């Protein structure tokens, strides 16, 4: 029996009339209802099965991720050094830096002032930074006489020994942060912190003995030993010798150490692209408001200081001028970026400033800031604000220090990756300091 389209399109509320008029159509309608219900139930069943499968897969992946993270946090070096890290960089790498002791430290004279072995801290790179390295020299002043060394040992033993620990010693902020929000350019790199314990700006090679104890100044050999270990496949399966680029950084006394060891590092890795960044170490002409208790010659002799050979050989009898970074700067074999606050409170204090509101001292501060600006004219890349801060590259001031809206972090990244030709950032200090 044939049916018209009008019959098949009748509203369902006329079904009773249709069944009475034609029994065949009633059977067809019942089959259609049953078939629709069956198809609906089948689709619901499939959806439930797919949902359960997806949820189970998510739980499995989450468990694996948690286990992998726990392995990283536990400090297992097999995962850290194998090069098997994911190619996808997480916004925050939670694993902490791992402490390493220099191999055969005593035999290699890589020891702290008290003879304990030198140590350093390492976090492996991941993703795009897996073969890129950042090595930061820690700062912390120094001592230049037996009396000052005795006092330093009593008050700040952690700066002279690896057996003592200071609060917040391991730096994991600023340029050493693994958080891509705070450190987008270098968060994924291999991070190395050189623990400062030689009191000689990483350049010493001498032994001095007081009535209290013996002091070993071995910064020069510590640097050699650590870089040797960083390049040793027996220590790291993925090491510095496999690197594609290296950024050498340092703050305060560590900046001086990085400055005078930079050319040595370049000579050790002649094929490796290397750059440097020096934080809060720029001392133009070593000027002070009041004289230092020791002159450069006495400090160099007491510590057995190894000055940069490129500079000292070129200057000959005037080699002590190489102590000052503005004199050393022309002899660097690779590009270097300078950070110096024009009213750095630590440097002003070391220069003898006790009352910045005193007219005589204030006049010297203004003259010194002008001298900083003048000497920076010879530097290709620099960032010089006037907040009064010291050693900022591993703390919040890495992002908070700004000039004309550009942060130190951004300026350094732009210079390093050559994203702009504007690499000289200067605040014209005339007596009013900057504020956040």
Secondary structure, 3 states (H helix, E strand, C coil): CCCCHHHHCCCHHHHHHHHHHCHHHHHHHHHHHHHHHHHHHHHHHHHHHHHHHHHHHHHHHHHHHHHHHHHHHCCCHHHHHCCCCCCCCCCECCCCCEEEECCCCCCCCCECCCCCECEEEEECCCHHHCCEEEEEECCCCCCCCHHHHHHHHHHCHHHCCCCCCCCCCCCCCHHHCCECCCCCCCCCCEEEEECCCCCCCCCCCEEEECCCCEEEECHHHHHHHHHHHHCCCCCCCCCHHHCCEEEEEEECHHHHHHHHHHHHHHHHCCCCEEEEEEECCCCHHHCCCCCCCCCHHHHHHHHCCCCCHHHHHHHHHHHHHHHCHHHHHHHCCCCEEEECCCCCHHHHHHCCCCCCCCHHHHHHHHHHHHHHHHHHCCCCEEEECCCCCCCCCCCCHHHHCEECCEEHHHHHHHHHCCCCCCCEEECCCCCCCCCC
